[in-house]
């Protein structure tokens, strides 16, 4: 288990180092994460709006039932049927309690919708900020590459380096990478 944890930590450190060395990739990963959060929040809002509609339907149905029983209470009182009037009044009271609970649940769903919409607004704002930084970084990278091309080409536009030099650079890069891997292997063995 210790070796796996060490290896996992090593990979995480290398990934963090890679992202630090390539900030544009880190911004793109953050943008993708924000897109997913925005999508999830939109789904949540849609689900909550569906719940709100169901709650409203329940409240309306219960209100109609209350109205029906209220009419029955009045009818029974008018007919001097106190036994029916009392039972109908109890039913009406129970329906009122149920309606109040349903109303409270509906208000809770409305509050959650409001919170989800605020979260969505914040996610979209953050995404715009990160998108601006990503665009800025991309422009800076493009300018740096253009500057590098200018520095590596001669005044007549031809490369001042021969293909042999590029081969040498590639050999050094491979050797340095291999040396780094060997160093990491030695460090992991300790």
N, C-alpha and C positions, 0 to 999 in steps of 0.2 A: 504494500500500500504506500509506503514511503517513497519508493522509486516512482510510482505513478504520480503522486503529489508533486515530487520534484520536477518530473517531466512536464506536468500540467502547468506548474508555475513558470518553468522555463519557456514554454510555448506562449503563455500569456505575456511574459516580459518581452519576448521577441515580437509579438504582435503589437504591443504598446510602442515599442521602439520603432517598428515599421510604420505605424500610424503617425508617430511624431515626425519621422523622416518624410512622410507623404501626407501632409495635412489635408490636401484636397480629397484624399480617400476617406479620411476621418469625417470631413464635412459631408461627403456623399453618403456615408454610413448613417450619419446623424439625420440627414434629409430623408433617407429611406425609413428610418425609425419614426420620424415625425409623420411621414405619409401613412404609415401603418396605424399610428395612434389616431390620426385624423379619421381614417377609414373606420376604425373600431368605435370612435366616438359618434360618428354619423350613424352607424348601426345601432348603437345604444340609444340615440335620440329617436330613431325610427321605432325601436322596440317600446320605448317609454311612451311615445305618442300613441302607439297601438293600445298600450295599457290604459292610457288616459281616455281614449275613446270607449274602451270597455267599461271603465269606471263611470264615465258619464252616462252610458247606456243603463248601467245598474242603478245609478242614482235616479234617473228618469223613471225607470220601471218601478222602483220602490216608491217614488213620489206618487205615481199613479195608483199604486196599491193603497198608500196612505189616504189619498183622496177618496178612493172607493170605500174604505172602511170608515172614514169620517162621515160620508153620506149615510152609511148603514147605521152608525151610531145615532145620527139625527133622526133617521126614519124610525128606529126602535124607540127612541124617546117620545117621538110624536105619537106612536101607536101605543104608548104607555107599556112597553115591554122592557122593563128595567133589567131583567135577566139577560136578554139579548144585547141591550145597550151597554151593560157592564162588560160583557164578554167582547163585544166589538171594540169598546174603548181600550181594553187590554191589548187586543190585537193591534189597534192603531198605535198605541204607545210602544209596543215591541217593534213595529215597523219604523217608527220615528227613531228609536235607538239604532236600529240597523241602518237607516238612512244617514244618520249622523256619522256612524262609523265609515260608511261608504264615502261620504263627503270628505271626511278626514283623510282616507286613503287616496282619494282623487287629488286632494290638495298636496299630499306628499309626493305623488307622481309628478304633479305640475312643478313642484319645487325641484325635484330631481332633473326634470327637463331643463329648467332654467339653469341649474348648475352645469349640466352637460353642455348646454349652448355656450356658457361662459368658458368652460374648458376648451371647447372647440375653437372659440375665438382666440384664446391664448395659444393654442397649438398652431393655428394658422398664422398668427403674428410671429411666433418663434420660427416657424418654417420660412416665412418671408425673410426674416433676419438671417437665418442660416443660408438661404438661397442667395441673398445679397453677398454674404461672405464667400460662398462657393464661387460665385461669378467673379468676385474681386480676386480670389486666389487663382482662378483659371486665367484671368487676364494677366496677373502678375507672372504666372508660370509661362504663359505665351510670350510675354515681353522678355523674360529671362532667357527663354530658348532662342528668341530672335537675336538678343544681344550676344548669346554664346555663339550662334552661327556667324554673326558679324565678326566676332573676335577670332574665330577659327578659320575664317576664309581670308584670303589675301585681297589686296586692293583691286585686283582684276576679277574677283569673284571666284577664283579657283581655290581649292583647299590648299593650305600651306603644309598640310601633313601628307606624307605618302601613305599608301596602303600598308606598307611595312610597319609604320608607326602605329597604326590602328591595331594591327595584329599584336604588336608588343603590348599595347594597352590592354587588349583582351586577355593575353597570357597572364599579365600581372593581376588582373581582376580575378581570374580563375584561381591563381595561386593564393591570393589574399583570402578569397572565400574558403578555399580548402584549409588554409591555415586557421581561420576563424573556427571552422567546424572541428578541427583537431583540438583546438584550445577548449572549446565547449565540451567535447568528449572527456578531456582530461579533468575539467572542472566538475563534471557530473560524476566522475569516478571517485572523487574525493569524498 
